[in-house]
Each structure stands twice: as structure tokens, then as C-alpha cells.
Amino acid sequence: THVVITGGEPMLHQDRIPALIDGLLEVGFNFFEIETNGMYVPSQDMLARISWWNCSPKLSNSGLFTMKTRVAAALATIIATQKSDFKFVIQAAKDIDEMEKIYMPPIPADRVMLMPEGVTIESQSRIMPWLMDECHRRGYRFSPRLHILAYGNERAR
């Protein structure tokens, strides 16, 4: 059974997550995915227990400060697992350029997923056509925000 550990930022609690996983293993769960922003170097206990890393490093379009040196060490560790995907939220072509400048390489292109930013169907629809073309041209994967396409920005779904 597949368990996804998400947050906030679950890596802030990596001192406690291994015990949680061990308890879940005892009752039959067997695959553990974690969603992280890639800013925290995983401990050996986390590396031994996480089955898949879903990593979403932040670009400047997020409005969050990028801690480049810390990100580099964390990303290198996650990349080395060879059990990871990297998702970047894209608003404009400059965001792809920023992603490539800061994060590429060492992230393999086939592990990169680009997602259009937007909390409405209309805002995603403006970005999706050219972003899909860029993904195809550059060898990245594409993923819309499916919950927005299905439900809009409706909460509690």
C-alpha cells in the first residue's frame, strides 16, 4: 500500500518520520513517497525508508528565498537515490530559463515535470499550450494541476 507523506515541509520532521514509517510497515504498508521542496538534506534513516522522492524546488516566482547551497546538497542526495521526480511550477518562459540555470544539470531532464501555475482553469489554460510545447521540445514531462481543472479553486474536496 502506497503512503504519501506531505506537508507543509515534512523534511522538517525527518527525526520522527522513520519511526512513523516503521510503525506503518508493521501493519502492512510498504511504499513511502515523500513530497519535499528539496531544501533539507535527507538523513540516512530517511534514505533507507523512502521509496520515492517527489521534490518541488522553488523558483523565484514562488516569492520564497532560495537557499542555493543548502538546496544543492539536498538535491544531490535526492538525485543520487535514483528514485525521484522534480516538479517546477512555471508562470512564464523565464521560469524555465531560471530552472535550467539553477537546477540543470544535475537533475536529469526525464525526471523534470513542469506544471503551469494557476488557481483558475483560465489561468492554467493560458499557460498550458506553450508549456506543453516547451516540455516536448526540451525533453521534460508536463502535468497540469488536475484538481484545479476538475474543481476550480474549490476547497474541501
N, C-alpha and C positions, 0 to 999 in steps of 0.2 A: 504494500500500500504506500502511496506517494504522499509525503508530507511536505508542505511548503512553509518555510519559516520566513516571515516577512516583518515589517515594522511600520513605523519609524526605521531605525537602522539597527537590525538585530546584532550586528557585529559588536555593538557596544556592550553586549551581554554574552560575549563568547566565553567568559569564565563560567557561565551557568548552562549554556546550551548543550555541551556534551552530556551532562547528567540528564537533561531532558530527553535527548536522543537515546541514551542508554535505556531509560525507562520505557520509551516508545518501542525500542527493539524488543524488549522483554514481552510486550503484549502483541507483537506481530507486525509492527510497521517495519518497512525495510528499505525505503528510498527517501533521502532527505535532501531537499533543494533549499537553498537559501537565496533570498533576494537582498543584495547589498549594493551600496554606492561605490564600493571598492576603495574606500579611504582608510581601511584598517587592515593591517597585516594579520592574516589568519594564524592562529596558534596551531601547533602540531595536533592537539586534540581535535580542533575543528577540521583540519585537513584529513584526519583519519576517519571522520564521521560523515562529512558532507558528500553526498552523491553527485550533486550538480550545483554549480555556482551561476546564478543569474545576476550579472553585475551591470549596474547602470551608473557609470561615471557621469559626473555633472559637467556641463558646458557652461560658458558664461551666460547663455540665455536663461539659465535657471535662477540667476541672481545670487547664487551661492559662491563664496570664495573657494577657489581651487587650491588645495594644499598639494602642490605638484610633487614634492619629494616624498611625502607620505603615500600619495597615490601611486607613485612609481613602484615603490617596494611592495605595496599590497597587490597591485595589478600583476607584477612579475610573479608573485607567489600564486595567484589565482590562475594566471595563464599556464604556469608550469604544471598545474593539475591535469591539463588537457580535458577537463570536464567543466566547461564554462561557455557561456554566451555573454555578449556585451551589447547592451541596448543604449542607444543615444537618442534623446528627444531633439527633433530638428524643427526649427521655425523658418529658416532661410538658408540659402546656399552657403552663406558664410559660416554657418554652424558646421557643415560638413568639412569645410576647409579647416576650421579650428580643431575638429575632432581628429582629422588626419595629421595635423601638425603636432598636436599634443600626445595623441594615443597610438598613432600608427607609425611604423611598426612599434611595438612587438605584437600587438593584437592581430591575429590572422584575419584577413578580410572575410573569410567564410564564417567567422564567429561573430561578425558585426551585424546587428539588426538596427535599422533606422526606423524611428516612429515619429509620425507627424504630431507636433504639439497642437493642442486644441481641446477645448472643453465643449465645443459645439460641433454638430455634424457639418455645418457650413465652414467653420474654420479648418477642420481636417480636410474637407473636400477641396479647398483651395490649394492645399499643400500636397495632397496625395499624388496627383498625376505626375508632377515633375519629380517628386521624391522617389516614386517607383521607377521612373526612368533613370535617375541617378543611381539607385541601387543596382539596377540591371547593368548599367554602364561600368560601375566601379566594382562590381562583384560582391555587394553587400546584400543582406536579406532585408525584407520590408515587413513591418507589422503595423496595422492601424491600431488605434485604441478602440477595440471592439465594443467595450461597454458603452462608449460614447456613441458609436454608430447605432447600437441597438436601443439604448435608453436615453440618449442625450446626457445631460449632466445631472440626471435624477439621482438622488441619494437613497440609501437604504434598500438597494436591490440585491 
